[in-house]
Amino acid sequence: MNRSKRLWASLVVSVLSAAVSGQEAFEDKPKILPPFPPSALGKDSLDGYIRGLQASKRSGIIESLKQLEIALIADPDSLAVKQALVPIYLTLERRDDARKLGLEVLAKKPAEFELALITGRICRQMKRHEEAAQVLEMARKQSALRELPALRVQILIELAAASESTQSWAKGRSALAEVTTLLDEPGSLTDGPYTPEQIVLQSAEVHERLGKMAMKLKQPGPAMDEFLKSGKLDPGRMSRLALHLAEIMEEKGKPQEALVRVGEFLADNPPSIEGYELKVKLLETLGRGGEVLPFLKGAVAASRFNGPLALLYARNLVAAKDTKLAEDILLKELLRNQGPAAAKELLKIWGNQEDLGYGKLLDLLEQGFLGTNFSRDTATLDAALKPADPILTRALTSALQADSKAIREVNALARERLGTASAPSSAVRFYLLMLAAKRIDYPVVEALCESLCVKGPLPEATGAQVVGLWIIALFGQNKDAKAVEVAKKMIPGIEPGLRPKVRLVAARAMGRSGDVTGALGEVKKALAEAGVGERFVCQVGRIEVLFEADRMEQVVSEGKSLLETLTLPGDRKIIKKQMAEALIQLGKNDEVKAIYQELLREDPNDPSLANSMGYFLVDLGIDLSEGERLIRKALELDRTARGEDTPENASFVDSLGWVHFRQGRKEEAAKALRRAIDLPGGEYSAEIWHHLGDVESALGRGDEARRCWQKALKLYDKGVKPERKSRPEEVLRKLTQAAGDSDS
């Protein structure tokens, strides 16, 4: 390696280690950037490049950055400047900038191996494993790399790691096999950064990884050979390798031999639970299930701080019907590192105990928010924001948020207890209110909000939130008159700066109940109280009121006027979507299609847009295939945004059911629509009930169809906005026709 490359390598290593460890870069290190021939740079770029080198030598990282960026502006194609900026950007945590420049340089100079190594590592740190593999594979293919065995080893190991991350086991195995050939001839490596002892340990590590890859490729024989080679090179890892050997024996159908090997692994009381799980499985395979609980009990006693092992013991106790001891173990783990996992296991136990179990959950929530000696009567709402026991509260709430059944049941129990001596405290009620609002469980939201407001004024921000949710819950259940009554009573008690959003919700209820003048007056008050950042929300609120009041021409007209004043894409999208909804009801389908197409071009990854366009195409029979594609895209985008543990969007699932129906797949349609009704908010959608009634009728289930249509008509009559103005009349006609058919 020539002097230039050695200096670059030392700089890269120092910067990368600083970026990973968080220490100051260049601390007690040579401040040297790689020299490049002056002829490669223009005059202005060269000046900035030289100043950058000088600043780096003086530890002036910011000045170095400034001068190098000036040089890059002067000569945007300079590979020298770009390469010099990579470690600077990495030091300043600008990883993406470092990655981009590294890739640009490597595209034209693939033999810059140190840069390839650091760029590959940056890509892996950013979870861009495919990109990392491409960068490192390109470096691997360069013939010049064979002249640099130490660097070649590092690149191959990084390539294997990137391949493992993408589950490209064969490619990773090939890279590591190449490493073993280099490590088996250590003469060329001892001149580099490795000592003979390090080479042996590295070789043992590589053989172990090769064994794991062979197992992934379902090759137990080669896997065992690699593990044995690893153990021979480094006898200290034999106890760990015993687990892999046990897995191979178990896979070969030799449970007794596997049990011996796993016993060797467990002799050191490892902190993980893979070995314990395997031994439990082997004991059951050998018909020795009675030994499982005594074994786990002893293991837990010997490893008191192994939380996952305690959870494994608890799960096996539950399987053996000893839930009392399992509960005791899990309750102890709640306040340790395994708190959320222990809470998750407790919820499974309590789920089978119905109200008794969820009552225990409510009591634990009280303890978490209010402390051990809690008093429900004197507790304030502040405890919801500042819990007495944050560790316990965090464990319970994280597990509860991922368990839809538990949320539903504990909310129902809390609602039953309102007005009794065991009613949840204000803090717990507020927390449960947030869960119910997220699930669009309007009856629970209404009950909890009313119970929180009954004692008088609430804290400023929290009070506005509770009142707003109360009105939304009433509006969602079509209780418009009560929503208006609550608004008139509660809004004066809210701080003026927090009123606008609450007024807008109340205005929608007024508009839907027929008091358009009062609704627009409420919007005007909201606009007068709004800050600069809330003015657009109020303008949208006015258009929503007009929509609820069925003034569709006015919605379109005011929407067009408002668009002329808006510049932000997000704001314009909101208005255009509302205009499209109004145009649908006006029957101007060509204009609707044009708006949706324009919006999707601007934001193709908006799930609500994809669903709206898809449903529009399906409902009017314009293009069923494209409609289905868009609806499925909406579901996938929504699932990615929400996370796997969050319920699907009821409206999107309804759209999927409707496209199934239009395509003649009636049973699939009925299944999807029933699922939509069970999702948050689905129960209160007239459109979903209407669709399900149509599907049930097509399937010949007349009684069920009439039940669904009656539910839809009831919701329509209560004021839920229909997607078409004629929807209530359609349902009434279908019910009348169904009654006639029944009589005949």
C-alpha positions in Angstrom: 0.0 0.0 0.0 1.5 3.4 -1.0 1.8 6.3 1.4 -1.3 8.1 0.1 -3.5 5.0 0.6 -2.0 4.4 4.1 -2.9 7.9 5.2 -6.4 7.6 3.7 -6.9 4.3 5.5 -5.8 5.7 8.9 -8.1 8.6 8.5 -11.1 6.5 7.4 -10.6 4.1 10.4 -10.4 7.0 12.9 -13.5 8.7 11.5 -15.5 5.5 11.3 -14.7 4.5 14.8 -15.5 8.1 16.0 -18.8 8.0 14.2 -19.7 4.6 15.8 -18.5 5.3 19.3 -19.7 8.9 19.5 -16.2 10.2 20.4 -14.7 13.3 18.9 -13.2 12.6 15.5 -9.5 13.1 14.8 -8.8 13.3 18.5 -5.1 12.4 19.0 -5.0 11.2 15.4 -3.1 12.6 12.4 -5.2 15.3 10.7 -4.3 14.3 7.2 -6.5 14.0 4.1 -5.4 12.0 1.0 -3.2 14.0 -1.4 -4.3 14.2 -5.0 -2.3 15.7 -7.9 -3.0 19.5 -8.2 -3.6 19.0 -11.9 -6.8 17.1 -11.1 -8.4 20.3 -9.7 -9.3 23.7 -11.0 -7.7 26.8 -9.4 -10.6 27.8 -7.2 -11.3 24.2 -6.3 -7.6 23.6 -5.6 -7.5 26.6 -3.2 -10.5 25.3 -1.3 -9.1 21.8 -1.2 -5.8 22.9 0.2 -7.5 25.1 2.8 -9.6 22.0 3.7 -6.4 20.0 4.2 -4.9 22.7 6.4 -8.0 23.1 8.5 -8.1 19.4 9.0 -4.5 19.4 10.3 -5.5 22.1 12.8 -8.5 20.0 14.0 -10.8 22.6 12.4 -13.5 20.2 11.3 -16.1 22.9 10.5 -13.6 25.1 8.7 -12.4 22.0 6.8 -16.0 21.2 5.8 -16.6 24.8 4.7 -13.5 25.0 2.5 -14.1 21.5 0.9 -17.7 22.4 0.1 -16.5 25.6 -1.5 -14.1 23.5 -3.5 -16.9 21.2 -4.5 -19.1 24.1 -5.7 -16.2 25.4 -7.7 -15.6 22.0 -9.3 -18.8 19.8 -8.8 -17.1 16.8 -10.7 -14.0 16.7 -8.5 -13.7 13.1 -7.2 -10.8 14.2 -4.9 -12.9 16.7 -3.1 -15.9 14.3 -2.8 -13.7 11.6 -1.4 -12.2 14.1 1.1 -15.7 15.1 2.2 -16.8 11.5 3.0 -15.0 11.2 6.4 -15.9 14.8 7.3 -19.6 14.2 6.7 -19.5 10.9 8.6 -17.9 12.7 11.6 -20.7 15.2 11.6 -23.4 12.4 11.5 -24.3 13.3 7.9 -24.3 9.7 6.9 -26.6 10.0 3.9 -24.4 12.7 2.4 -21.3 10.6 3.0 -23.0 7.6 1.4 -24.0 9.5 -1.7 -20.5 11.0 -2.3 -18.9 7.6 -1.6 -21.1 6.0 -4.2 -20.4 8.7 -6.7 -16.6 8.3 -6.4 -16.8 4.5 -6.5 -18.9 4.5 -9.6 -15.9 6.0 -11.4 -13.0 4.7 -9.2 -14.1 1.2 -8.0 -10.5 0.4 -6.9 -10.7 2.9 -4.0 -10.9 0.0 -1.6 -10.8 1.9 1.7 -13.6 4.1 0.5 -15.6 1.0 -0.6 -15.2 -0.4 2.9 -16.3 2.7 4.7 -19.2 3.3 2.2 -20.3 -0.3 2.6 -20.4 0.1 6.4 -22.3 3.3 6.1 -24.9 1.6 3.9 -25.2 -1.2 6.5 -25.6 1.2 9.3 -28.5 2.9 7.4 -30.1 -0.6 6.8 -29.4 -0.3 3.0 -28.0 -3.9 2.9 -28.6 -4.5 -0.8 -26.6 -1.3 -1.6 -23.9 -2.3 0.8 -23.5 -5.7 -0.9 -23.3 -4.1 -4.3 -20.6 -1.7 -3.3 -18.5 -4.4 -1.6 -19.0 -7.0 -4.3 -17.8 -4.4 -6.9 -14.6 -3.9 -4.7 -14.2 -7.7 -4.4 -14.1 -8.1 -8.2 -11.2 -5.7 -8.6 -8.0 -7.7 -9.4 -5.9 -5.1 -7.5 -7.6 -6.1 -4.2 -5.6 -9.4 -4.3 -2.5 -7.3 -3.6 -4.0 -6.1 -0.3 -4.9 -9.2 1.7 -5.6 -7.4 5.0 -8.0 -5.0 3.4 -9.5 -7.9 1.3 -10.4 -9.8 4.5 -12.2 -6.7 5.9 -14.2 -6.2 2.7 -15.1 -9.9 2.5 -16.3 -10.0 6.1 -18.4 -6.8 5.5 -19.8 -8.4 2.3 -20.8 -11.5 4.2 -22.5 -9.4 6.9 -24.5 -7.5 4.2 -25.4 -10.8 2.6 -26.7 -12.2 5.9 -28.9 -9.2 6.4 -30.5 -9.9 3.0 -30.6 -13.6 3.7 -28.4 -14.2 0.7 -26.8 -17.2 2.4 -24.9 -18.6 -0.6 -23.3 -15.3 -1.4 -22.3 -14.8 2.2 -20.9 -18.3 2.5 -18.8 -17.7 -0.7 -17.3 -14.5 0.8 -16.4 -16.2 4.1 -14.9 -19.2 2.3 -12.6 -16.8 0.6 -11.7 -15.3 3.9 -10.7 -18.7 5.3 -8.2 -19.2 2.4 -6.5 -15.9 3.4 -6.5 -16.7 7.1 -5.1 -20.1 6.4 -2.0 -18.4 4.9 -1.4 -15.8 7.6 2.1 -14.7 6.4 0.7 -11.9 4.3 -1.6 -10.7 7.0 0.8 -10.4 9.9 2.5 -7.5 8.1 -0.8 -5.7 8.4 -3.1 -4.9 11.4 -3.4 -8.5 12.6 -1.3 -10.4 15.2 -1.0 -14.2 14.9 -3.3 -14.6 17.8 -5.9 -12.3 16.3 -5.7 -14.3 13.0 -6.5 -17.5 14.8 -9.5 -16.0 16.7 -10.8 -14.4 13.5 -10.5 -17.8 11.7 -12.5 -19.4 14.5 -15.2 -16.7 14.2 -15.4 -17.2 10.4 -15.8 -20.9 10.6 -18.6 -20.5 13.1 -20.4 -18.1 10.8 -19.9 -20.6 7.9 -21.5 -23.2 10.1 -24.5 -21.0 10.7 -24.9 -20.3 7.0 -24.7 -24.0 6.2 -27.5 -24.6 8.6 -29.6 -21.9 6.9 -28.9 -23.7 3.6 -30.1 -27.0 5.2 -26.7 -28.6 5.0 -26.1 -30.2 8.5 -23.0 -32.1 7.5 -20.9 -29.2 6.3 -22.3 -27.1 9.2 -21.0 -29.6 11.8 -17.6 -29.7 10.1 -17.3 -25.9 10.3 -18.4 -25.8 14.0 -15.8 -28.4 14.9 -13.1 -26.5 13.0 -14.1 -23.4 14.9 -13.9 -25.2 18.3 -10.5 -26.7 17.4 -9.1 -23.2 16.7 -10.6 -21.6 19.7 -11.5 -24.2 22.5 -13.0 -21.4 24.6 -16.1 -21.2 22.3 -16.9 -24.9 22.5 -19.6 -24.5 25.0 -21.4 -22.0 22.7 -20.9 -24.2 19.7 -22.5 -27.0 21.6 -25.9 -25.4 21.0 -25.4 -25.4 17.3 -24.2 -29.1 17.4 -27.3 -29.9 19.5 -29.5 -28.2 16.8 -27.9 -30.4 14.1 -28.4 -33.5 16.2 -32.1 -32.6 16.8 -32.5 -32.0 13.0 -31.0 -35.4 12.3 -33.5 -37.1 14.6 -31.1 -37.8 17.4 -32.7 -36.2 20.4 -30.7 -38.0 23.0 -27.4 -36.9 21.6 -28.8 -33.4 21.1 -29.8 -33.4 24.8 -26.2 -34.1 25.9 -24.9 -31.3 23.7 -27.4 -28.8 24.9 -26.6 -29.7 28.5 -22.9 -28.8 27.7 -24.2 -25.4 26.5 -26.4 -24.7 29.5 -23.7 -25.6 32.0 -22.5 -21.9 31.9 -26.0 -20.5 32.6 -26.1 -18.5 29.3 -28.1 -15.2 29.3 -30.1 -16.2 26.2 -33.0 -18.7 26.2 -32.4 -20.6 22.9 -30.7 -23.5 24.8 -33.4 -23.7 27.4 -36.1 -23.7 24.8 -34.4 -26.5 22.9 -34.0 -28.6 26.0 -37.7 -28.3 26.8 -38.5 -29.4 23.3 -36.1 -32.3 23.5 -37.5 -33.5 26.9 -41.0 -33.5 25.4 -39.8 -35.3 22.3 -38.2 -38.0 24.5 -41.5 -38.4 26.5 -39.9 -36.8 29.6 -42.3 -33.8 29.8 -42.6 -34.2 33.6 -39.0 -33.0 33.9 -39.7 -29.7 32.2 -41.0 -27.6 35.1 -38.4 -28.9 37.6 -35.7 -28.2 35.1 -36.9 -24.6 34.4 -37.4 -23.9 38.1 -33.8 -24.9 38.8 -32.6 -22.9 35.9 -34.4 -19.7 37.0 -33.0 -20.1 40.5 -29.5 -20.4 39.1 -30.0 -17.4 36.7 -32.0 -14.9 38.8 -31.4 -12.0 36.4 -32.4 -13.9 33.2 -35.8 -12.3 32.5 -36.5 -14.2 29.3 -35.9 -17.5 31.1 -38.4 -16.5 33.8 -41.0 -15.7 31.1 -40.3 -19.1 29.5 -40.9 -20.8 32.9 -44.1 -18.8 33.3 -45.4 -19.8 29.9 -44.8 -23.5 30.7 -46.6 -23.1 34.1 -49.6 -21.7 32.2 -49.5 -24.7 29.9 -49.5 -26.9 33.0 -52.5 -25.0 34.4 -50.6 -23.4 37.3 -51.6 -19.8 36.5 -51.2 -18.6 40.1 -47.5 -19.2 40.2 -47.1 -18.0 36.6 -48.8 -14.7 37.6 -46.5 -14.3 40.6 -43.4 -14.7 38.5 -44.7 -12.3 35.8 -45.7 -9.7 38.3 -42.1 -9.6 39.7 -40.8 -9.3 36.1 -43.0 -6.2 35.4 -40.6 -3.9 37.1 -37.5 -5.4 35.4 -36.1 -5.2 31.9 -38.7 -7.7 30.7 -41.6 -5.6 31.9 -43.5 -5.1 28.6 -43.0 -8.8 27.7 -44.2 -9.9 31.1 -47.2 -7.6 30.8 -48.0 -9.2 27.5 -48.0 -12.7 29.1 -50.2 -11.4 31.9 -52.8 -10.1 29.5 -53.0 -13.6 27.9 -53.7 -15.1 31.4 -56.2 -12.4 32.3 -57.9 -12.7 29.0 -59.1 -16.1 30.1 -60.3 -14.8 33.5 -62.7 -12.2 31.9 -63.7 -9.4 34.3 -61.7 -10.8 37.2 -58.5 -10.6 35.1 -59.2 -7.2 33.5 -60.1 -5.9 37.0 -56.5 -6.9 38.0 -55.2 -4.9 35.1 -57.2 -1.8 36.1 -55.8 -2.1 39.6 -52.3 -2.3 38.3 -52.9 0.7 36.1 -54.0 2.6 39.1 -50.9 1.6 41.0 -48.7 2.7 38.0 -50.3 6.1 37.6 -51.0 6.9 41.3 -48.5 4.8 43.3 -48.9 2.0 45.8 -51.2 3.8 48.2 -53.5 5.2 45.6 -56.8 6.9 46.2 -59.2 7.0 43.3 -61.3 9.8 44.8 -58.5 12.3 45.4 -56.5 11.5 42.3 -56.1 14.3 39.7 -55.8 14.2 36.0 -52.1 15.3 36.2 -51.1 11.8 37.1 -52.0 10.6 33.6 -49.2 12.8 32.3 -46.8 12.2 35.2 -47.3 8.7 36.5 -46.0 7.8 39.9 -44.4 4.6 38.7 -43.2 5.2 35.1 -41.6 1.7 34.7 -44.8 -0.2 35.7 -47.0 2.2 33.6 -44.8 1.9 30.6 -44.8 -1.9 30.8 -48.6 -2.2 31.1 -49.4 0.4 28.5 -47.0 -0.9 25.8 -48.5 -4.4 26.1 -52.1 -3.1 26.3 -51.7 -1.0 23.1 -50.8 -4.0 21.1 -53.8 -6.2 22.3 -57.1 -5.2 20.7 -59.1 -7.6 22.7 -57.7 -6.4 26.0 -58.4 -2.8 25.1 -62.0 -3.6 24.2 -62.6 -5.6 27.4 -60.9 -3.2 29.8 -62.7 -0.2 28.4 -66.0 -2.1 28.7 -65.2 -2.9 32.3 -64.2 0.6 33.1 -67.4 1.9 31.6 -69.5 -0.5 33.7 -67.7 0.7 36.8 -68.4 4.4 36.3 -70.5 5.7 39.1 -69.5 2.9 41.5 -67.0 2.8 44.3 -64.6 0.9 42.1 -64.7 3.5 39.2 -61.3 4.2 37.7 -59.5 7.3 38.8 -59.4 10.4 36.6 -55.9 9.5 35.4 -56.8 6.0 34.4 -59.9 7.2 32.7 -58.0 9.7 30.7 -55.5 7.0 29.5 -58.4 4.6 28.6 -60.1 7.5 26.8 -57.0 7.9 24.6 -57.1 4.2 23.8 -60.8 4.3 23.0 -60.4 7.3 20.8 -57.7 5.6 18.8 -60.0 2.6 18.3 -62.9 4.9 17.4 -65.0 3.3 20.2 -67.5 6.1 20.4 -69.7 4.9 23.3 -66.7 4.4 25.6 -65.3 7.8 24.6 -68.6 9.5 25.3 -69.0 7.8 28.7 -65.4 8.5 29.8 -65.5 12.2 28.6 -68.8 12.8 30.4 -67.5 11.3 33.6 -64.3 13.4 33.4 -66.2 16.6 32.9 -68.9 16.0 35.5 -66.6 17.3 38.3 -66.1 20.7 36.7 -63.3 22.4 34.7 -60.3 20.3 33.6 -56.7 21.4 33.2 -56.3 23.8 30.1 -54.9 21.6 27.3 -56.3 18.4 28.7 -59.7 19.9 29.1 -59.9 21.1 25.5 -58.9 17.6 24.4 -61.5 15.9 26.5 -64.3 18.2 25.4 -63.3 17.9 21.7 -63.3 14.1 21.9 -66.7 14.2 23.7 -68.2 16.2 20.8 -66.5 14.0 18.2 -67.9 10.8 19.9 -71.4 12.3 19.9 -71.1 13.4 16.3 -69.8 9.9 15.3 -72.9 8.3 16.9 -75.2 10.8 15.2 -76.2 12.5 18.4 -76.0 15.9 16.9 -78.4 17.7 19.2 -76.5 16.5 22.3 -73.2 17.4 20.6 -74.4 21.0 20.1 -75.7 21.1 23.7 -72.3 19.9 25.1 -70.5 22.4 22.9 -72.5 25.3 24.2 -72.1 24.2 27.8 -68.3 23.4 27.7 -66.7 25.7 25.2 -66.9 28.8 27.4 -64.8 27.1 30.1 -62.0 26.4 27.6 -59.1 28.8 27.3 -59.7 31.0 24.1 -56.5 29.9 22.5 -57.6 26.2 22.7 -61.2 26.7 21.5 -60.9 26.8 17.7 -60.7 23.1 17.0 -63.4 22.3 19.5 -65.7 24.9 17.8 -65.1 23.4 14.4 -66.2 19.9 15.6 -69.3 21.5 17.1 -70.0 23.4 13.9 -70.1 20.2 11.9 -72.7 18.8 14.2 -74.7 22.0 13.9 -74.5 21.9 10.1 -75.6 18.3 9.9 -78.5 18.9 12.3 -79.8 21.7 10.0 -78.5 24.8 11.9 -76.2 26.0 9.0 -76.3 29.6 10.2 -75.3 28.7 13.7 -72.6 26.4 12.3 -71.1 29.1 10.1 -71.2 31.4 13.1 -69.3 28.9 15.1 -66.6 28.7 12.4 -66.4 32.5 12.3 -65.8 32.5 16.1 -63.1 29.9 15.7 -61.4 31.9 13.0 -61.4 35.0 15.3 -59.8 33.1 18.1 -57.3 31.1 15.9 -53.6 31.8 15.7 -51.8 32.1 12.4 -51.2 28.3 12.3 -54.9 27.5 12.8 -56.4 29.7 10.1 -56.2 27.1 7.4 -57.9 24.6 9.7 -60.7 27.0 10.2 -61.1 27.5 6.4 -61.3 23.8 5.9 -63.8 23.6 8.8 -66.1 26.0 6.9 -66.0 23.9 3.8 -66.7 20.7 5.9 -69.7 22.5 7.4 -71.1 23.3 4.0 -70.5 19.7 3.0 -72.4 18.4 6.0 -75.2 20.8 5.2 -75.4 19.4 1.6 -74.4 22.7 0.0 -72.2 20.9 -2.6 -72.1 23.7 -5.2 -70.9 26.1 -2.5 -68.2 23.6 -1.4 -66.8 23.5 -5.0 -67.1 27.2 -5.4 -65.4 28.1 -2.1 -62.8 25.4 -2.6 -61.8 26.9 -6.0 -61.4 30.3 -4.4 -59.4 29.0 -1.5 -57.1 27.1 -3.9 -56.0 30.4 -5.5 -54.6 31.5 -2.1 -52.8 28.3 -1.1 -49.3 27.4 -2.0 -48.4 24.4 0.3 -49.1 21.0 -1.5 -50.5 19.5 1.6 -53.1 22.2 2.1 -54.1 22.1 -1.6 -54.5 18.4 -1.4 -57.0 18.6 1.5 -59.2 21.1 -0.4 -59.1 19.1 -3.6 -60.1 16.0 -1.8 -63.1 17.8 -0.3 -64.1 19.2 -3.7 -63.9 15.7 -5.2 -66.3 14.4 -2.5 -68.7 17.2 -3.3 -68.4 16.6 -7.1 -69.2 13.0 -6.6 -72.6 13.9 -5.0 -73.2 16.4 -7.9 -72.6 13.6 -10.4 -69.7 15.3 -12.1 -67.7 12.2 -12.5 -65.3 13.4 -15.2 -64.2 16.3 -12.9 -63.8 13.8 -10.0 -61.6 11.5 -12.0 -59.4 14.4 -13.1 -58.9 15.6 -9.6 -58.0 12.2 -8.2 -55.6 11.5 -11.1 -53.9 14.8 -10.5 -53.6 14.2 -6.7 -52.2 10.7 -7.3 -49.6 12.0 -9.6 -48.5 14.5 -7.0 -48.6 12.0 -4.1 -48.8 8.3 -5.3 -48.2 7.0 -1.8 -51.2 8.5 0.0 -53.4 5.5 1.1 -56.6 7.6 1.4 -56.2 8.9 -2.1 -55.6 5.5 -3.5 -58.6 4.2 -1.7 -60.8 7.1 -2.8 -59.9 6.7 -6.5 -60.1 2.9 -6.3 -63.6 3.0 -4.7 -64.7 5.7 -7.2 -63.7 3.5 -10.2 -65.3 0.4 -8.7 -68.6 1.9 -7.5 -69.3 3.4 -10.9 -68.1 0.4 -12.7 -65.5 2.4 -14.7 -62.5 0.1 -14.2 -62.8 -2.8 -11.7 -59.2 -4.1 -12.3 -57.6 -0.7 -11.7 -59.9 0.0 -8.8 -58.9 -3.2 -7.1 -55.2 -2.5 -7.6 -55.6 0.9 -6.0 -57.6 -0.4 -3.1 -55.1 -3.1 -2.4 -52.3 -0.5 -2.6 -54.1 1.6 -0.1 -54.4 -1.3 2.3 -50.7 -2.1 2.0 -49.6 1.6 2.4 -51.9 1.9 5.4 -50.6 -1.3 7.0 -47.1 -0.1 6.6 -47.9 3.3 8.2 -49.9 1.9 11.0 -47.8 -1.2 11.9 -48.8 -4.8 12.0 -50.4 -4.6 15.5 -52.8 -1.7 14.6 -56.3 -2.5 13.3 -56.9 -1.9 9.5 -58.9 1.0 8.2 -62.6 0.0 8.1 -63.2 2.2 5.0 -60.4 0.6 3.1 -61.6 -2.9 3.9 -65.1 -1.9 2.9 -63.8 -0.8 -0.5 -62.1 -4.2 -0.9 -65.4 -6.0 0.0 -67.2 -3.9 -2.6 -64.8 -4.7 -5.4 -65.1 -8.4 -4.6 -68.9 -8.0 -4.9 -68.7 -6.1 -8.2 -66.4 -8.9 -9.5 -68.9 -11.6 -8.5 -67.0 -13.0 -5.6 -69.9 -12.7 -3.1 -68.7 -14.9 -0.2 -65.3 -13.0 -0.2 -67.2 -9.8 -0.3 -69.4 -10.7 2.7 -66.3 -11.8 4.7 -64.5 -8.6 4.0 -67.5 -6.4 4.9 -68.1 -8.2 8.1 -64.5 -7.6 9.0 -64.9 -3.9 8.1 -67.8 -3.7 10.5 -65.8 -5.2 13.4 -62.9 -2.7 12.8 -62.8 0.6 14.7 -65.5 2.9 13.4 -67.0 0.3 11.1 -70.1 -0.2 13.3 -71.1 3.4 12.7 -70.7 3.4 8.9 -74.1 3.4 7.1 -72.2 2.7 3.8 -70.7 -0.5 5.1 -74.0 -1.8 6.5 -75.6 -0.9 3.1 -73.0 -2.8 1.2 -73.3 -5.8 3.4 -77.1 -5.8 3.0 -76.7 -5.9 -0.8 -74.2 -8.8 -0.6 -76.4 -10.8 1.8 -79.4 -10.2 -0.5 -77.3 -11.5 -3.5 -76.4 -14.6 -1.5 -80.1 -15.3 -0.9 -80.0 -14.5 2.8 -83.0 -12.2 2.9 -83.4 -11.9 6.7 -79.8 -10.9 7.2 -80.0 -8.5 4.2 -83.0 -6.7 5.8 -81.2 -6.5 9.2 -78.2 -4.8 7.5 -80.3 -2.4 5.5 -82.4 -1.4 8.5 -79.1 -0.7 10.4 -77.9 1.4 7.4 -81.2 3.3 7.1 -81.2 4.1 10.8 -77.7 5.6 10.5 -78.6 7.5 7.4 -81.7 8.9 9.0 -79.7 10.0 12.0 -77.6 12.1 9.7 -74.4 10.2 8.8 -73.4 11.7 5.5 -74.1 9.3 2.6 -71.6 8.9 -0.2 -74.5 9.6 -2.6 -77.5 11.8 -1.8 -79.8 9.1 -3.0 -78.5 6.4 -0.6 -81.3 6.5 2.0 -83.9 6.3 -0.7 -82.1 3.3 -2.2 -82.1 1.5 1.1 -85.8 2.3 1.8 -86.7 1.0 -1.7 -84.8 -2.2 -1.1 -86.5 -2.8 2.2 -89.9 -2.2 0.7 -89.2 -4.5 -2.2 -87.8 -7.1 0.2 -90.9 -6.9 2.4 -93.1 -7.4 -0.7 -91.1 -10.4 -1.8 -91.4 -11.8 1.8 -95.2 -11.4 1.7 -95.6 -13.1 -1.6 
